[in-house]
Amino acid sequence: MNSHLAAISLVRNQSYGPALDRALARLHINTSKNIVAGRNVTAGYIRSWGLSEEDGFARAIAQDPVYQESMELARGLTLVAEHKLMNLFLIMKYGLAGADGDIVEFGSYKGGSAVFMANVARRLGMKARIYALDTFAGMPETDQERDLHIAGDFNDASLVKLRAFVEEHQLTNLTPVQGLFEDTAPALLEKISAVTLAHIDCDIYPAVKFAVAAVRPKMHPAGGYLAFDDPLQATCLGALEAVEDMIQTIGLHAEQAYPHLVYRYPAPMVRSTDEFDEEAFETAMSKEIELAEARAHIGKIESDLRSKTEMLGDVNKQLKVLGGQFAETSQRLLAMEEQLHIRDMRVDELQERLSKLHASTSWRVTAPLRKLKTALTGR
């Protein structure tokens, strides 16, 4: 079986719980097998497939208490789609496991996705600080040759309200940073030792291009995440061009194409043999995959049995209906037979009376018959 399909079999139709948590953690470990062209292909497929397919794990992740609490805090403060927030949750919980560093968001609008990430980090016990960079006063000047958005778009954000919200919910690990990226990011990044995740959600060519160039030198050496919110949106060709420029400049390949475009920079570091026995890991994964395939096979058999049981139930219902119809028809037939029997008795009675009339010698009885015979024969 294709190794990525085999990995997917570990989490297909999984409900929320320790088994899914363990599988996702294992599938995000950087091994020599799943690191291809500078990214963890297995992890990228798992997140994309798990959040997009009907038999994926989006419903299971939605039951995670940390995710639920973080989602409720962010509700009404963000335009970021829920599957994208779920993807950020997966990257933070599984992709950043064991990596120390901070998270920088370029383009925060009302701060909802930053609030979401700050609460996730807090609840997972991460030391990361989340920095939310934005003008908080709407779009700056855009590149009119490339961008559809114009200056002043999204001008209903409020830094005062965001700060009040952060204080109310004691999100002490979240720092809003107001101003143009060019004015705020260089000094901020100078103070940060490493960026584990850069969430770039700024819609327009100049902003995305600057964000990538500014944050790239500070990305975590073990392989930080660059998560782009906008490039595949219908209104953000400028953002896509900025990503294409990045690809041409440093030759990155995407780890994930849904719901974000996700890249790793630098390439993820394969776990060292001192702390990680890759052969034992692969053996354990193979066994888990075999068990998952066996469970899937059993599940299919059980599903087929349920379907057949349902079909038998439907057949029984139809037989009951037919039995009722048969009984009703039988009753009607019996009633018809009774009516025929009564009719036959009356016919027999009439025939007997007619025979008696023919045999009678009484003048009064036979006179009408003689008249009828004369009329018919003319004699």
C-alpha positions as CSV (number, residue, x, y, z in Angstrom):
1,M,0.0,0.0,0.0
2,N,1.1,3.6,-0.7
3,S,2.8,4.8,2.6
4,H,0.7,7.9,2.7
5,L,-2.5,6.0,2.3
6,A,-1.3,3.6,4.9
7,A,-0.8,6.5,7.3
8,I,-4.3,7.8,6.5
9,S,-5.7,4.4,7.5
10,L,-4.4,5.1,11.0
11,V,-6.8,8.0,11.4
12,R,-9.7,7.2,9.1
13,N,-13.0,7.5,10.9
14,Q,-11.2,7.9,14.2
15,S,-13.3,9.3,17.0
16,Y,-11.8,11.8,19.5
17,G,-9.6,10.1,22.1
18,P,-6.1,8.8,22.9
19,A,-5.8,6.6,19.8
20,L,-6.3,9.5,17.4
21,D,-4.0,11.7,19.6
22,R,-1.3,9.1,19.5
23,A,-1.5,8.5,15.8
24,L,-1.4,12.3,14.9
25,A,1.6,12.7,17.2
26,R,3.5,9.8,15.5
27,L,2.6,11.0,12.0
28,H,4.1,14.4,12.7
29,I,7.5,13.0,13.7
30,N,10.2,13.9,11.2
31,T,11.7,10.7,9.9
32,S,13.9,10.1,6.9
33,K,11.0,8.4,5.2
34,N,8.4,11.2,5.5
35,I,10.8,14.2,4.9
36,V,10.8,14.6,1.1
37,A,12.1,17.7,-0.7
38,G,12.3,19.7,2.5
39,R,9.0,19.1,4.1
40,N,7.1,16.4,6.0
41,V,4.9,15.0,3.2
42,T,3.1,12.5,5.5
43,A,2.1,15.2,8.0
44,G,0.9,17.5,5.2
45,Y,-1.3,14.8,3.7
46,I,-2.7,13.8,7.0
47,R,-3.8,17.4,8.0
48,S,-5.1,18.1,4.5
49,W,-7.0,14.8,4.1
50,G,-8.2,14.8,7.7
51,L,-9.8,18.3,7.4
52,S,-11.3,17.9,4.0
53,E,-12.7,14.3,3.7
54,E,-16.0,13.0,5.0
55,D,-14.2,10.1,6.8
56,G,-11.5,12.4,8.1
57,F,-11.1,13.6,11.7
58,A,-12.5,17.2,11.6
59,R,-15.5,16.2,13.7
60,A,-13.2,14.4,16.2
61,I,-10.9,17.5,16.6
62,A,-13.9,19.7,17.1
63,Q,-14.6,17.7,20.3
64,D,-11.1,18.5,21.8
65,P,-11.8,20.7,24.8
66,V,-8.7,22.9,24.1
67,Y,-9.9,23.5,20.5
68,Q,-13.5,24.1,21.6
69,E,-12.5,26.7,24.2
70,S,-10.1,28.5,21.8
71,M,-12.7,28.5,19.1
72,E,-15.3,30.0,21.3
73,L,-12.9,32.8,22.3
74,A,-12.1,33.6,18.7
75,R,-15.8,33.5,17.5
76,G,-16.9,36.9,16.1
77,L,-13.3,38.2,16.0
78,T,-12.0,36.6,12.9
79,L,-12.7,35.9,9.2
80,V,-10.4,32.9,9.2
81,A,-12.4,29.8,8.2
82,E,-12.9,27.2,11.0
83,H,-10.9,24.5,9.1
84,K,-8.0,26.9,8.9
85,L,-8.1,27.5,12.7
86,M,-8.3,23.7,13.1
87,N,-5.2,23.4,10.9
88,L,-3.3,25.9,13.1
89,F,-4.4,23.9,16.1
90,L,-3.0,20.7,14.6
91,I,0.3,22.4,13.6
92,M,0.7,23.8,17.1
93,K,-0.3,20.6,19.0
94,Y,1.6,18.1,16.9
95,G,3.9,19.9,14.5
96,L,5.5,22.2,17.1
97,A,5.8,19.5,19.8
98,G,9.1,19.9,21.5
99,A,10.0,23.1,19.6
100,D,10.7,26.2,21.6
101,G,10.0,29.6,20.0
102,D,7.4,32.2,19.4
103,I,4.5,32.6,16.9
104,V,4.2,35.7,14.7
105,E,1.0,36.6,12.9
106,F,1.2,39.1,10.0
107,G,-2.3,40.5,9.6
108,S,-4.6,40.1,12.6
109,Y,-7.7,42.2,11.7
110,K,-9.8,42.0,15.0
111,G,-7.3,39.6,16.5
112,G,-9.5,36.4,16.5
113,S,-6.9,34.0,15.1
114,A,-4.2,35.4,17.4
115,V,-6.6,35.0,20.4
116,F,-7.2,31.4,19.2
117,M,-3.5,30.6,19.0
118,A,-2.8,32.2,22.3
119,N,-5.4,30.2,24.1
120,V,-4.2,27.0,22.4
121,A,-0.6,27.7,23.5
122,R,-1.7,28.5,27.0
123,R,-3.8,25.3,27.4
124,L,-1.1,23.1,25.8
125,G,1.5,24.5,28.2
126,M,3.6,26.0,25.4
127,K,6.0,28.7,26.3
128,A,5.4,30.5,23.0
129,R,4.4,34.2,22.9
130,I,2.0,35.1,20.1
131,Y,2.6,38.5,18.4
132,A,-0.3,39.9,16.4
133,L,0.9,42.5,13.8
134,D,-1.6,44.8,12.1
135,T,-2.4,48.4,11.5
136,F,-5.7,47.7,13.3
137,A,-7.0,50.6,11.1
138,G,-7.5,48.9,7.8
139,M,-5.4,48.0,4.8
140,P,-2.4,50.1,4.0
141,E,-1.6,51.2,0.4
142,T,-1.8,48.2,-2.0
143,D,-0.3,47.3,-5.3
144,Q,-3.0,48.3,-7.7
145,E,-1.5,46.3,-10.5
146,R,-1.6,43.0,-8.5
147,D,-4.1,43.4,-5.7
148,L,-7.9,43.6,-5.6
149,H,-8.0,45.0,-2.1
150,I,-7.6,48.7,-1.7
151,A,-6.4,51.0,1.1
152,G,-8.9,51.2,4.0
153,D,-10.4,47.7,3.6
154,F,-11.1,46.0,6.9
155,N,-11.0,49.3,8.8
156,D,-13.5,48.2,11.4
157,A,-10.8,46.7,13.7
158,S,-10.1,48.2,17.1
159,L,-6.8,47.8,19.0
160,V,-8.5,49.2,22.1
161,K,-11.2,46.5,22.0
162,L,-8.6,43.8,21.3
163,R,-6.5,44.8,24.3
164,A,-9.5,44.9,26.5
165,F,-10.5,41.4,25.4
166,V,-7.0,40.1,26.0
167,E,-7.0,41.6,29.5
168,E,-10.4,40.3,30.3
169,H,-9.5,36.7,29.3
170,Q,-6.0,36.9,30.8
171,L,-4.2,36.1,27.6
172,T,-0.9,37.2,29.0
173,N,1.0,35.4,26.1
174,L,-0.6,37.6,23.4
175,T,1.0,40.9,22.4
176,P,-0.8,43.0,19.7
177,V,1.7,45.1,17.7
178,Q,0.2,48.1,15.9
179,G,1.7,49.7,12.8
180,L,3.0,48.9,9.3
181,F,5.0,45.7,9.1
182,E,8.0,47.7,7.8
183,D,7.9,49.8,10.9
184,T,7.3,47.2,13.6
185,A,8.5,43.8,12.4
186,P,12.3,44.4,12.2
187,A,12.7,45.5,15.8
188,L,10.3,42.9,17.1
189,L,12.0,40.0,15.3
190,E,15.4,41.2,16.5
191,K,14.2,40.4,20.1
192,I,12.8,36.9,19.2
193,S,15.2,34.0,19.4
194,A,13.2,31.7,17.0
195,V,9.8,31.7,15.2
196,T,8.2,28.3,15.1
197,L,5.1,29.4,13.2
198,A,4.5,32.4,11.0
199,H,0.8,32.9,10.2
200,I,0.7,35.2,7.2
201,D,-2.8,36.6,6.6
202,C,-2.4,40.0,5.0
203,D,-4.0,39.5,1.6
204,I,-1.9,41.8,-0.5
205,Y,1.4,41.5,-2.5
206,P,3.6,44.1,-0.7
207,A,2.6,42.9,2.8
208,V,3.0,39.2,2.1
209,K,6.4,39.7,0.3
210,F,7.7,41.8,3.2
211,A,6.5,39.4,5.9
212,V,8.2,36.4,4.2
213,A,11.5,38.3,3.8
214,A,11.4,39.6,7.3
215,V,10.5,36.4,9.2
216,R,12.5,33.9,7.2
217,P,15.9,34.4,8.9
218,K,14.3,33.9,12.3
219,M,12.5,30.6,11.6
220,H,13.2,27.8,13.9
221,P,16.3,25.9,12.8
222,A,14.5,22.5,13.2
223,G,12.0,23.6,10.5
224,G,9.5,26.4,11.2
225,Y,6.1,26.6,9.7
226,L,5.1,29.3,7.2
227,A,1.3,29.1,7.0
228,F,-0.3,31.4,4.3
229,D,-4.0,32.1,4.7
230,D,-4.8,34.0,1.5
231,P,-2.9,32.9,-1.7
232,L,-5.6,30.5,-2.9
233,Q,-8.4,32.9,-2.3
234,A,-10.2,34.4,-5.3
235,T,-9.4,38.0,-4.2
236,C,-5.7,37.5,-3.4
237,L,-3.7,37.0,-6.6
238,G,-1.2,39.5,-5.2
239,A,-0.6,37.3,-2.1
240,L,-0.2,34.2,-4.4
241,E,2.4,36.1,-6.5
242,A,4.4,36.9,-3.3
243,V,4.4,33.2,-2.4
244,E,5.5,32.4,-6.0
245,D,8.4,34.9,-5.6
246,M,9.4,33.1,-2.4
247,I,9.3,29.7,-4.2
248,Q,11.5,31.0,-7.0
249,T,13.9,32.6,-4.6
250,I,14.5,29.8,-2.2
251,G,13.0,26.8,-3.9
252,L,10.5,25.7,-1.3
253,H,7.9,23.0,-1.8
254,A,4.6,23.1,-0.1
255,E,4.0,20.7,2.8
256,Q,0.2,21.3,2.6
257,A,-2.2,22.8,0.1
258,Y,-5.4,22.7,2.1
259,P,-6.8,24.6,4.0
260,H,-3.6,26.7,4.1
261,L,-0.6,26.8,1.9
262,V,2.0,25.6,4.3
263,Y,5.8,25.6,3.8
264,R,8.7,24.6,6.1
265,Y,11.8,26.7,6.4
266,P,14.4,25.6,6.9
267,A,13.8,21.9,6.0
268,P,12.6,19.9,9.0
269,M,15.3,18.3,10.9
270,V,15.2,14.5,11.1
271,R,15.1,13.2,14.6
272,S,18.6,12.1,15.7
273,T,19.3,8.4,16.3
274,D,20.4,9.3,19.8
275,E,16.9,10.2,20.9
276,F,14.9,8.3,18.3
277,D,15.1,4.7,17.0
278,E,13.7,5.1,13.5
279,E,13.8,1.4,12.7
280,A,11.8,0.6,15.9
281,F,9.4,3.5,15.1
282,E,8.8,2.2,11.5
283,T,8.2,-1.3,12.9
284,A,5.7,0.1,15.4
285,M,4.0,2.2,12.8
286,S,3.7,-0.9,10.5
287,K,2.0,-2.8,13.2
288,E,-0.3,0.0,14.0
289,I,-1.1,0.3,10.3
290,E,-1.9,-3.4,10.1
291,L,-4.1,-3.1,13.1
292,A,-5.8,-0.1,11.6
293,E,-6.4,-1.9,8.3
294,A,-7.8,-4.9,10.2
295,R,-10.1,-2.6,12.2
296,A,-11.2,-1.0,8.9
297,H,-11.8,-4.4,7.4
298,I,-13.8,-5.5,10.4
299,G,-15.7,-2.2,10.3
300,K,-16.6,-2.8,6.7
301,I,-17.8,-6.3,7.5
302,E,-19.9,-4.9,10.4
303,S,-21.2,-2.1,8.1
304,D,-22.2,-4.7,5.5
305,L,-23.9,-6.8,8.2
306,R,-25.8,-3.8,9.4
307,S,-26.8,-3.0,5.8
308,K,-28.0,-6.6,5.3
309,T,-29.8,-6.6,8.6
310,E,-31.6,-3.4,7.6
311,M,-32.4,-5.0,4.3
312,L,-33.9,-8.0,6.1
313,G,-35.8,-5.7,8.3
314,D,-37.3,-4.0,5.2
315,V,-38.1,-7.4,3.7
316,N,-39.9,-8.5,6.9
317,K,-41.9,-5.2,6.9
318,Q,-42.8,-5.8,3.2
319,L,-43.8,-9.5,4.1
320,K,-46.0,-8.2,6.9
321,V,-47.7,-5.8,4.6
322,L,-48.1,-8.5,1.9
323,G,-49.5,-10.9,4.7
324,G,-52.0,-8.3,5.7
325,Q,-53.0,-7.7,2.0
326,F,-53.3,-11.5,1.5
327,A,-55.5,-11.9,4.6
328,E,-57.7,-9.0,3.4
329,T,-58.0,-10.6,-0.1
330,S,-58.8,-14.0,1.4
331,Q,-61.6,-12.4,3.4
332,R,-63.0,-10.8,0.3
333,L,-62.8,-14.1,-1.6
334,L,-64.7,-15.9,1.2
335,A,-67.4,-13.2,1.1
336,M,-67.6,-13.5,-2.7
337,E,-67.9,-17.3,-2.4
338,E,-70.7,-16.9,0.2
339,Q,-72.5,-14.5,-2.2
340,L,-72.0,-17.0,-5.1
341,H,-73.4,-19.8,-2.9
342,I,-76.5,-17.8,-2.1
343,R,-77.0,-16.9,-5.7
344,D,-76.6,-20.5,-6.8
345,M,-79.3,-21.5,-4.2
346,R,-81.6,-18.8,-5.6
347,V,-81.0,-20.0,-9.2
348,D,-81.7,-23.6,-8.1
349,E,-84.9,-22.4,-6.4
350,L,-86.1,-20.5,-9.5
351,Q,-85.3,-23.5,-11.8
352,E,-87.3,-25.8,-9.5
353,R,-90.3,-23.4,-9.6
354,L,-90.1,-23.1,-13.4
355,S,-90.0,-26.9,-13.8
356,K,-93.2,-27.1,-11.6
357,L,-94.9,-24.5,-13.8
358,H,-94.1,-26.5,-17.0
359,A,-95.3,-29.7,-15.4
360,S,-98.6,-28.2,-14.2
361,T,-102.0,-29.2,-15.8
362,S,-103.9,-26.4,-14.2
363,W,-105.8,-24.4,-16.8
364,R,-105.2,-21.2,-14.9
365,V,-101.5,-21.8,-14.5
366,T,-100.9,-23.0,-18.1
367,A,-103.2,-20.5,-19.9
368,P,-100.5,-17.8,-20.0
369,L,-98.0,-20.3,-21.4
370,R,-100.4,-21.4,-24.1
371,K,-101.1,-17.8,-25.1
372,L,-97.4,-17.2,-25.3
373,K,-96.8,-20.3,-27.4
374,T,-99.7,-19.2,-29.8
375,A,-98.1,-15.7,-30.1
376,L,-94.8,-17.2,-30.9
377,T,-95.9,-19.9,-33.3
378,G,-99.0,-18.3,-34.9
379,R,-101.0,-21.4,-34.2
